[in-house]
């Protein structure tokens, strides 16, 4: 699996440690930055670049996921979700990591590096990577509605006001 990482200064240490951990499990890691600590850096470009790379890989038939880090993960999730084709979920527990994939076919997760230990984060990421999308009709239907809205600004059969 190819894993794209993006962060800001708050998640830089987690991102660096995670690269070694995931590579040790046989994953191909692509780091979208930053490469050095800067307490004034801006996360949007790092997270958007990671998300764009996930979409490019998906379109090319390459199995890929993304992980973005920040202090809380909120801004990083928002940034990733600005990319067409991304379904980024904020993860704060094993259950949210599993449900992000199982119900939402999330292709990026955001994690608050200041909220969790590294061991917790490893568990979240392992669960995210190992959990497949359920394929259940209701979940597939909802994902299709989101994709339709993303494409057209409408959802067939539903009023958007």
HUNOR-V329746 format. One record per residue. N is the residue number from 1. RES is the residue in three letters. BURIAL is I if it has 24 or more other C-alpha atoms within 12 Angstrom, else O. Layout:
BEGIN
N&RES&BURIAL / N&RES&BURIAL
END
This chain:
BEGIN
1&UNK&I / 2&UNK&I / 3&UNK&I / 4&UNK&I / 5&UNK&I / 6&UNK&I / 7&UNK&I / 8&UNK&I / 9&UNK&I / 10&UNK&I / 11&UNK&I / 12&UNK&I / 13&UNK&I / 14&UNK&I / 15&UNK&I / 16&UNK&I / 17&UNK&O / 18&UNK&I / 19&UNK&I / 20&UNK&O / 21&UNK&O / 22&UNK&I / 23&UNK&O / 24&UNK&O / 25&UNK&O / 26&UNK&O / 27&UNK&O / 28&UNK&O / 29&UNK&I / 30&UNK&I / 31&UNK&I / 32&UNK&I / 33&UNK&I / 34&UNK&I / 35&UNK&O / 36&UNK&O / 37&UNK&O / 38&UNK&O / 39&UNK&O / 40&UNK&O / 41&UNK&O / 42&UNK&O / 43&UNK&I / 44&UNK&I / 45&UNK&I / 46&UNK&I / 47&UNK&I / 48&UNK&I / 49&UNK&I / 50&UNK&I / 51&UNK&I / 52&UNK&I / 53&UNK&I / 54&UNK&I / 55&UNK&I / 56&UNK&O / 57&UNK&I / 58&UNK&O / 59&UNK&O / 60&UNK&O / 61&UNK&O / 62&UNK&O / 63&UNK&O / 64&UNK&I / 65&UNK&I / 66&UNK&I / 67&UNK&I / 68&UNK&I / 69&UNK&I / 70&UNK&I / 71&UNK&I / 72&UNK&I / 73&UNK&I / 74&UNK&I / 75&UNK&I / 76&UNK&I / 77&UNK&I / 78&UNK&I / 79&UNK&I / 80&UNK&I / 81&UNK&I / 82&UNK&I / 83&UNK&I / 84&UNK&I / 85&UNK&I / 86&UNK&I / 87&UNK&I / 88&UNK&I / 89&UNK&I / 90&UNK&I / 91&UNK&I / 92&UNK&I / 93&UNK&I / 94&UNK&I / 95&UNK&O / 96&UNK&I / 97&UNK&I / 98&UNK&I / 99&UNK&I / 100&UNK&I / 101&UNK&I / 102&UNK&I / 103&UNK&I / 104&UNK&I / 105&UNK&I / 106&UNK&I / 107&UNK&I / 108&UNK&I / 109&UNK&I / 110&UNK&I / 111&UNK&I / 112&UNK&I / 113&UNK&I / 114&UNK&O / 115&UNK&I / 116&UNK&I / 117&UNK&O / 118&UNK&O / 119&UNK&O / 120&UNK&O / 121&UNK&I / 122&UNK&I / 123&UNK&I / 124&UNK&I / 125&UNK&I / 126&UNK&I / 127&UNK&I / 128&UNK&I / 129&UNK&I / 130&UNK&O / 131&UNK&I / 132&UNK&O / 133&UNK&O / 134&UNK&O / 135&UNK&O / 136&UNK&O / 137&UNK&O / 138&UNK&O / 139&UNK&O / 140&UNK&O / 141&UNK&O / 142&UNK&O / 143&UNK&I / 144&UNK&O / 145&UNK&O / 146&UNK&I / 147&UNK&O / 148&UNK&O / 149&UNK&O / 150&UNK&O / 151&UNK&O / 152&UNK&O / 153&UNK&O / 154&UNK&O / 155&UNK&O / 156&UNK&O / 157&UNK&O / 158&UNK&O / 159&UNK&O / 160&UNK&O / 161&UNK&O
END
